[in-house]
């Protein structure tokens, strides 16, 4: 059933936009096994809600352990938000 849920969830996101040079396939190939190992790959958000809250709760620690990666992520998010704003 989990496999079926994954396929349904993926088909719902066919038109999703992945900024920062990521493709849908690369995002899913990295995320899917991670969420499945933690037993949270369920629902429409495929566990992103659960893992997002955990990451946010530990943001300072993650930022201190991986400052360059987090800085790159923050820059990509800032760029995406600036691009999405209407003039």
Contact map, one row per residue, 1 for C-alpha under 8 A:
111110000000000000000000000000000000000000000000000000000000000000000000000000000000000
111111000000000000000000000000000000000011000000000000000000000000000000000000000000000
111111100000000000000000000000000000000000000000000000000000000000000000000000000000000
111111110000000000000000000000000000000000000000000000000000000000000000000000000000000
111111111000000000000000000000000000000001100000000000000000000000000000000000000000000
011111111100000000000000000000000000000000000100000000000000000000000000000000000000000
001111111110000000000000000000000000000000000000000000000000000000000000000000000000000
000111111111000000000000000000000000000000000000000000000000000000000000000000000000000
000011111111100000000000000000000000000000010100000000000000000000000000000000000000000
000001111111110000000000000000000000000000000000000000000000000000000000000000000000000
000000111111110000000000000000000000000000000000000000000000000000000000000000000000000
000000011111111000000000000000000000000000000000000000000000000000000000000000000000000
000000001111111100000000000000000000000000000000000000000000000000000000000000000000000
000000000111111100000000000000000000000000000000000000000000000000000000000000000000000
000000000001111110000000000000000000000000000000000000000000000000000000000000000000000
000000000000111111000001000000000000000000000000000000000000000000000000000000000000000
000000000000001111100001000000000000000000000000000000000000000000000000000000000000000
000000000000000111111111000000000000000000000000000000000000000000000000000000000000000
000000000000000011111100000000000000000000000000000000000000000000000000000100010000000
000000000000000001111100000000000000000000000000000000000000000000000000000100000000000
000000000000000001111110000000000000000000000000000000000000000000000000000000000000000
000000000000000001111111011000000000000000000000000000000000000000000000000000000000000
000000000000000001001111111000000000000000000000000000000000000000000000000000000000000
000000000000000111000111111100000000000000000000000000000000000000000000000000000000000
000000000000000000000011111110000000000000000000000000000000000000000000000000000000000
000000000000000000000111111111000000000000000000000000000000000000000000000000000000000
000000000000000000000111111111100000000000000000000000000000000000000000000000000000000
000000000000000000000001111111110000000000000000000000000000000000000000000000000000000
000000000000000000000000111111111000000000000000000000000000000000000000000000000000000
000000000000000000000000011111111100000000000000000000000000000000000000000000000000000
000000000000000000000000001111111110000000000000000000000000000000000000000000000000000
000000000000000000000000000111111111000010000000000000000000000000000000000000000000000
000000000000000000000000000011111111100000000000000000000000000000000000000000000000000
000000000000000000000000000001111111110000000000000000000000000000000000000000000000000
000000000000000000000000000000111111111110000110001000000000000000000000000000000000000
000000000000000000000000000000011111111110000000000000000000000000000000000000000000000
000000000000000000000000000000001111111100000000000000000000000000000000000000000000000
000000000000000000000000000000000111111110000000000000000000000000000000000000000000000
000000000000000000000000000000000011111110000000000000000000000000000000000000000000000
000000000000000000000000000000000011111111000110011000000000000000000000000000000000000
010000000000000000000000000000010011011111100111000000000000000000000000000000000000000
010010000000000000000000000000000000000111111110000000000000000000000000000000000000000
000010000000000000000000000000000000000011111110000000000000000000000000000000000000000
000000001000000000000000000000000000000001111100000000000000000000000000000000000000000
000000000000000000000000000000000000000001111111100000000000000000000000000000000000000
000001001000000000000000000000000010000111111111100000000000000000000000000000000000000
000000000000000000000000000000000010000111101111111000000000000000000000000000000000000
000000000000000000000000000000000000000010001111111100000000000000000000000000000000000
000000000000000000000000000000000000000000001111111110000000000000000000000000000000000
000000000000000000000000000000000000000100000011111111000000000000000000000000000000000
000000000000000000000000000000000010000100000011111111100000000000000000000000000000000
000000000000000000000000000000000000000000000001111111110000000000000000000000000000000
000000000000000000000000000000000000000000000000111111111000000000000000000000000000000
000000000000000000000000000000000000000000000000011111111100000000000000000000000000000
000000000000000000000000000000000000000000000000001111111110010000000000000000000000000
000000000000000000000000000000000000000000000000000111111110000000000000000000000000000
000000000000000000000000000000000000000000000000000011111110000000000000000000000000000
000000000000000000000000000000000000000000000000000001111111110000000000000000000000000
000000000000000000000000000000000000000000000000000000111111111000000000000000000000000
000000000000000000000000000000000000000000000000000000000111111100000000000000000000000
000000000000000000000000000000000000000000000000000000000111111110000000000000000000000
000000000000000000000000000000000000000000000000000000100111111111100100000000000000000
000000000000000000000000000000000000000000000000000000000011111111100100000000000000000
000000000000000000000000000000000000000000000000000000000001111111100000000000000000000
000000000000000000000000000000000000000000000000000000000000111111100000000000000000000
000000000000000000000000000000000000000000000000000000000000011111111100000000000000000
000000000000000000000000000000000000000000000000000000000000011111111110000000000000000
000000000000000000000000000000000000000000000000000000000000000001111111000000000000000
000000000000000000000000000000000000000000000000000000000000000001111111100000000000000
000000000000000000000000000000000000000000000000000000000000011001111111110000000000000
000000000000000000000000000000000000000000000000000000000000000000111111111000000000000
000000000000000000000000000000000000000000000000000000000000000000011111111100000000000
000000000000000000000000000000000000000000000000000000000000000000001111111110000000000
000000000000000000000000000000000000000000000000000000000000000000000111111111000000000
000000000000000000000000000000000000000000000000000000000000000000000011111111100000000
000000000000000000110000000000000000000000000000000000000000000000000001111111110000000
000000000000000000000000000000000000000000000000000000000000000000000000111111111000000
000000000000000000000000000000000000000000000000000000000000000000000000011111111100000
000000000000000000000000000000000000000000000000000000000000000000000000001111111110000
000000000000000000100000000000000000000000000000000000000000000000000000000111111111000
000000000000000000000000000000000000000000000000000000000000000000000000000011111111100
000000000000000000000000000000000000000000000000000000000000000000000000000001111111100
000000000000000000000000000000000000000000000000000000000000000000000000000000111111110
000000000000000000000000000000000000000000000000000000000000000000000000000000011111110
000000000000000000000000000000000000000000000000000000000000000000000000000000001111111
000000000000000000000000000000000000000000000000000000000000000000000000000000000011111
000000000000000000000000000000000000000000000000000000000000000000000000000000000000111
